[in-house]
Amino acid sequence: MTLELVPLAPKRNNLRDVPQTLRNLADRLEAELRDDPEAVCRVVVVVRITGDTPRVHGFGDIEHMAQAFMDLHAGADELMAMRHPER
């Protein structure tokens, strides 16, 4: 499985589009992983809102905060290693 950076917000700042974008991401994950029901065991999402602290949401089989922390760091390492993060 290849990690891909998916924009979570449209180019213009319209909060109403963020939920639909997340639904689109969920649809893509469902389509890509349809034949492997055990492929995704957890998802961690960081939502940044201007003037507010980051909001972290975890979904799936997350038993300990350390798992979410490790997932976020693995994602950050992958992002920093990307030559073309717009992919």
TORSE-119893 format. One record per residue: residue in one letter; x negated, y, z of N, C-alpha, C in turn. Coordinates in steps of 0.02 Angstrom, whole numbers, plus 50000, padded with zeros to 5 digits. Layout:
N
@r->A	n_east->X	n_north->Y	n_up->Z	ca_east->X	ca_north->Y	ca_up->Z	c_east->X	c_north->Y	c_up->Z
...
***
This chain:
87
@r->M	n_east->49958	n_north->49942	n_up->50000	ca_east->50000	ca_north->50000	ca_up->50000	c_east->49955	c_north->50062	c_up->50000
@r->T	n_east->49969	n_north->50109	n_up->49956	ca_east->49932	ca_north->50171	ca_up->49952	c_east->49969	c_north->50226	c_up->49989
@r->L	n_east->49933	n_north->50261	n_up->50032	ca_east->49964	ca_north->50318	ca_up->50067	c_east->49970	c_north->50376	c_up->50018
@r->E	n_east->50024	n_north->50411	n_up->50024	ca_east->50037	ca_north->50467	ca_up->49979	c_east->50060	c_north->50527	c_up->50020
@r->L	n_east->50034	n_north->50585	n_up->50004	ca_east->50057	ca_north->50646	ca_up->50037	c_east->50121	c_north->50669	c_up->50003
@r->V	n_east->50174	n_north->50672	n_up->50041	ca_east->50239	ca_north->50692	ca_up->50014	c_east->50258	c_north->50759	c_up->50045
@r->P	n_east->50269	n_north->50810	n_up->50003	ca_east->50290	ca_north->50874	ca_up->50032	c_east->50356	c_north->50868	c_up->50068
@r->L	n_east->50360	n_north->50895	n_up->50128	ca_east->50421	ca_north->50889	ca_up->50168	c_east->50466	c_north->50951	c_up->50164
@r->A	n_east->50444	n_north->51000	n_up->50128	ca_east->50483	ca_north->51061	ca_up->50122	c_east->50477	c_north->51088	c_up->50051
@r->P	n_east->50529	n_north->51119	n_up->50026	ca_east->50525	ca_north->51150	ca_up->49960	c_east->50478	c_north->51210	c_up->49961
@r->K	n_east->50460	n_north->51234	n_up->49902	ca_east->50414	ca_north->51292	ca_up->49897	c_east->50443	c_north->51353	c_up->49933
@r->R	n_east->50507	n_north->51364	n_up->49929	ca_east->50537	ca_north->51419	ca_up->49965	c_east->50556	c_north->51394	c_up->50035
@r->N	n_east->50559	n_north->51437	n_up->50083	ca_east->50573	ca_north->51418	ca_up->50152	c_east->50648	c_north->51415	c_up->50163
@r->N	n_east->50677	n_north->51356	n_up->50152	ca_east->50748	ca_north->51347	ca_up->50160	c_east->50759	c_north->51286	c_up->50205
@r->L	n_east->50772	n_north->51297	n_up->50268	ca_east->50778	ca_north->51243	ca_up->50317	c_east->50830	c_north->51192	c_up->50297
@r->R	n_east->50882	n_north->51213	n_up->50263	ca_east->50934	ca_north->51165	ca_up->50244	c_east->50909	c_north->51111	c_up->50197
@r->D	n_east->50854	n_north->51123	n_up->50162	ca_east->50828	ca_north->51073	ca_up->50116	c_east->50784	c_north->51021	c_up->50150
@r->V	n_east->50759	n_north->51035	n_up->50210	ca_east->50715	ca_north->50988	ca_up->50245	c_east->50750	c_north->50922	c_up->50259
@r->P	n_east->50810	n_north->50921	n_up->50287	ca_east->50843	ca_north->50856	ca_up->50299	c_east->50852	c_north->50815	c_up->50234
@r->Q	n_east->50870	n_north->50848	n_up->50180	ca_east->50878	ca_north->50812	ca_up->50117	c_east->50811	c_north->50784	c_up->50093
@r->T	n_east->50758	n_north->50823	n_up->50102	ca_east->50692	ca_north->50799	ca_up->50082	c_east->50672	c_north->50738	c_up->50123
@r->L	n_east->50687	n_north->50737	n_up->50187	ca_east->50673	ca_north->50679	ca_up->50228	c_east->50715	c_north->50619	c_up->50207
@r->R	n_east->50778	n_north->50632	n_up->50187	ca_east->50819	ca_north->50577	ca_up->50161	c_east->50789	c_north->50549	c_up->50097
@r->N	n_east->50764	n_north->50593	n_up->50054	ca_east->50731	ca_north->50571	ca_up->49992	c_east->50670	c_north->50528	c_up->50008
@r->L	n_east->50631	n_north->50548	n_up->50058	ca_east->50574	ca_north->50509	ca_up->50078	c_east->50597	c_north->50440	c_up->50103
@r->A	n_east->50649	n_north->50438	n_up->50143	ca_east->50675	ca_north->50374	ca_up->50167	c_east->50698	c_north->50330	c_up->50109
@r->D	n_east->50730	n_north->50359	n_up->50060	ca_east->50752	ca_north->50321	ca_up->50000	c_east->50692	c_north->50292	c_up->49963
@r->R	n_east->50639	n_north->50332	n_up->49957	ca_east->50578	ca_north->50308	ca_up->49923	c_east->50547	c_north->50250	c_up->49961
@r->L	n_east->50541	n_north->50257	n_up->50027	ca_east->50513	ca_north->50203	ca_up->50067	c_east->50555	c_north->50140	c_up->50062
@r->E	n_east->50620	n_north->50148	n_up->50065	ca_east->50665	ca_north->50090	ca_up->50059	c_east->50656	c_north->50055	c_up->49993
@r->A	n_east->50651	n_north->50093	n_up->49938	ca_east->50643	ca_north->50063	ca_up->49872	c_east->50575	c_north->50028	c_up->49866
@r->E	n_east->50522	n_north->50059	n_up->49891	ca_east->50455	ca_north->50031	ca_up->49885	c_east->50446	c_north->49969	c_up->49929
@r->L	n_east->50481	n_north->49966	n_up->49985	ca_east->50470	ca_north->49912	ca_up->50033	c_east->50528	c_north->49863	c_up->50038
@r->R	n_east->50573	n_north->49867	n_up->49991	ca_east->50633	ca_north->49825	ca_up->49992	c_east->50618	c_north->49751	c_up->49998
@r->D	n_east->50565	n_north->49728	n_up->49964	ca_east->50549	ca_north->49656	ca_up->49964	c_east->50506	c_north->49635	c_up->50023
@r->D	n_east->50486	n_north->49680	n_up->50065	ca_east->50444	ca_north->49664	ca_up->50122	c_east->50473	c_north->49698	c_up->50184
@r->P	n_east->50523	n_north->49668	n_up->50216	ca_east->50558	ca_north->49700	ca_up->50271	c_east->50514	c_north->49714	c_up->50332
@r->E	n_east->50456	n_north->49683	n_up->50337	ca_east->50412	ca_north->49694	ca_up->50394	c_east->50355	c_north->49743	c_up->50379
@r->A	n_east->50356	n_north->49773	n_up->50320	ca_east->50301	ca_north->49817	ca_up->50299	c_east->50295	c_north->49880	c_up->50342
@r->V	n_east->50350	n_north->49909	n_up->50362	ca_east->50348	ca_north->49970	ca_up->50403	c_east->50374	c_north->49952	c_up->50472
@r->C	n_east->50332	n_north->49963	n_up->50522	ca_east->50355	ca_north->49948	ca_up->50590	c_east->50367	c_north->50012	c_up->50630
@r->R	n_east->50336	n_north->50068	n_up->50608	ca_east->50348	ca_north->50130	ca_up->50643	c_east->50330	c_north->50189	c_up->50598
@r->V	n_east->50361	n_north->50246	n_up->50613	ca_east->50349	ca_north->50308	ca_up->50576	c_east->50343	c_north->50364	c_up->50628
@r->V	n_east->50294	n_north->50407	n_up->50618	ca_east->50285	ca_north->50464	ca_up->50662	c_east->50285	c_north->50526	c_up->50618
@r->V	n_east->50327	n_north->50575	n_up->50634	ca_east->50334	ca_north->50635	ca_up->50595	c_east->50322	c_north->50695	c_up->50639
@r->V	n_east->50282	n_north->50742	n_up->50614	ca_east->50269	ca_north->50805	ca_up->50649	c_east->50306	c_north->50860	c_up->50611
@r->V	n_east->50347	n_north->50897	n_up->50645	ca_east->50384	ca_north->50952	ca_up->50615	c_east->50358	c_north->51017	c_up->50644
@r->R	n_east->50334	n_north->51060	n_up->50600	ca_east->50308	ca_north->51126	ca_up->50622	c_east->50360	c_north->51179	c_up->50605
@r->I	n_east->50376	n_north->51219	n_up->50654	ca_east->50423	ca_north->51274	ca_up->50646	c_east->50387	c_north->51338	c_up->50667
@r->T	n_east->50392	n_north->51389	n_up->50627	ca_east->50357	ca_north->51452	ca_up->50641	c_east->50375	c_north->51476	c_up->50711
@r->G	n_east->50323	n_north->51492	n_up->50750	ca_east->50333	ca_north->51520	ca_up->50817	c_east->50352	c_north->51468	c_up->50869
@r->D	n_east->50347	n_north->51404	n_up->50854	ca_east->50367	ca_north->51352	ca_up->50901	c_east->50311	c_north->51300	c_up->50905
@r->T	n_east->50312	n_north->51260	n_up->50958	ca_east->50263	ca_north->51207	ca_up->50964	c_east->50281	c_north->51150	c_up->50915
@r->P	n_east->50232	n_north->51110	n_up->50894	ca_east->50248	ca_north->51054	ca_up->50850	c_east->50297	c_north->51006	c_up->50883
@r->R	n_east->50342	n_north->50981	n_up->50843	ca_east->50390	ca_north->50931	ca_up->50868	c_east->50371	c_north->50864	c_up->50838
@r->V	n_east->50363	n_north->50814	n_up->50880	ca_east->50342	ca_north->50748	ca_up->50857	c_east->50401	c_north->50700	c_up->50867
@r->H	n_east->50417	n_north->50664	n_up->50814	ca_east->50472	ca_north->50616	ca_up->50814	c_east->50444	c_north->50548	c_up->50797
@r->G	n_east->50460	n_north->50498	n_up->50836	ca_east->50438	ca_north->50430	ca_up->50822	c_east->50498	c_north->50385	c_up->50811
@r->F	n_east->50492	n_north->50340	n_up->50762	ca_east->50546	ca_north->50295	ca_up->50745	c_east->50517	c_north->50225	c_up->50736
@r->G	n_east->50555	n_north->50175	n_up->50755	ca_east->50533	ca_north->50107	ca_up->50745	c_east->50506	c_north->50076	c_up->50809
@r->D	n_east->50461	n_north->50028	n_up->50801	ca_east->50435	ca_north->49989	ca_up->50856	c_east->50376	c_north->50025	c_up->50888
@r->I	n_east->50390	n_north->50076	n_up->50928	ca_east->50337	ca_north->50113	ca_up->50962	c_east->50344	c_north->50100	c_up->51037
@r->E	n_east->50299	n_north->50057	n_up->51061	ca_east->50302	ca_north->50038	ca_up->51132	c_east->50265	c_north->50088	c_up->51177
@r->H	n_east->50211	n_north->50118	n_up->51150	ca_east->50170	ca_north->50162	ca_up->51190	c_east->50154	c_north->50225	c_up->51151
@r->M	n_east->50147	n_north->50281	n_up->51185	ca_east->50129	ca_north->50343	ca_up->51153	c_east->50062	c_north->50336	c_up->51116
@r->A	n_east->50018	n_north->50293	n_up->51140	ca_east->49953	ca_north->50284	ca_up->51108	c_east->49960	c_north->50260	c_up->51036
@r->Q	n_east->50012	n_north->50219	n_up->51021	ca_east->50022	ca_north->50196	ca_up->50953	c_east->50037	c_north->50255	c_up->50907
@r->A	n_east->50081	n_north->50299	n_up->50928	ca_east->50098	ca_north->50358	ca_up->50887	c_east->50036	c_north->50402	c_up->50879
@r->F	n_east->49997	n_north->50410	n_up->50932	ca_east->49935	ca_north->50449	ca_up->50929	c_east->49887	c_north->50420	c_up->50878
@r->M	n_east->49878	n_north->50354	n_up->50879	ca_east->49833	ca_north->50321	ca_up->50832	c_east->49858	c_north->50328	c_up->50760
@r->D	n_east->49924	n_north->50322	n_up->50751	ca_east->49953	ca_north->50329	ca_up->50684	c_east->49941	c_north->50399	c_up->50657
@r->L	n_east->49951	n_north->50450	n_up->50699	ca_east->49939	ca_north->50518	ca_up->50677	c_east->49866	c_north->50529	c_up->50658
@r->H	n_east->49821	n_north->50501	n_up->50696	ca_east->49749	ca_north->50508	ca_up->50680	c_east->49731	c_north->50469	c_up->50617
@r->A	n_east->49760	n_north->50411	n_up->50607	ca_east->49746	ca_north->50373	ca_up->50546	c_east->49771	c_north->50412	c_up->50486
@r->G	n_east->49829	n_north->50444	n_up->50492	ca_east->49855	ca_north->50486	ca_up->50437	c_east->49811	c_north->50547	c_up->50425
@r->A	n_east->49786	n_north->50577	n_up->50478	ca_east->49742	ca_north->50635	ca_up->50471	c_east->49677	c_north->50615	c_up->50437
@r->D	n_east->49649	n_north->50557	n_up->50455	ca_east->49588	ca_north->50533	ca_up->50423	c_east->49600	c_north->50521	c_up->50349
@r->E	n_east->49656	n_north->50491	n_up->50332	ca_east->49673	ca_north->50479	ca_up->50261	c_east->49680	c_north->50545	c_up->50223
@r->L	n_east->49713	n_north->50593	n_up->50253	ca_east->49723	ca_north->50658	ca_up->50222	c_east->49656	c_north->50693	c_up->50210
@r->M	n_east->49612	n_north->50691	n_up->50258	ca_east->49547	ca_north->50724	ca_up->50251	c_east->49504	c_north->50689	c_up->50198
@r->A	n_east->49515	n_north->50625	n_up->50185	ca_east->49476	ca_north->50588	ca_up->50136	c_east->49503	c_north->50596	c_up->50065
@r->M	n_east->49562	n_north->50624	n_up->50058	ca_east->49593	ca_north->50631	ca_up->49991	c_east->49557	c_north->50685	c_up->49950
@r->R	n_east->49541	n_north->50667	n_up->49889	ca_east->49512	ca_north->50717	ca_up->49844	c_east->49564	c_north->50764	c_up->49817
@r->H	n_east->49624	n_north->50739	n_up->49805	ca_east->49679	ca_north->50778	ca_up->49777	c_east->49741	c_north->50768	c_up->49820
@r->P	n_east->49747	n_north->50802	n_up->49877	ca_east->49804	ca_north->50790	ca_up->49922	c_east->49872	c_north->50807	c_up->49891
@r->E	n_east->49873	n_north->50841	n_up->49835	ca_east->49938	ca_north->50856	ca_up->49804	c_east->49970	c_north->50795	c_up->49773
@r->R	n_east->49933	n_north->50739	n_up->49769	ca_east->49960	ca_north->50679	ca_up->49739	c_east->50018	c_north->50656	c_up->49778
***
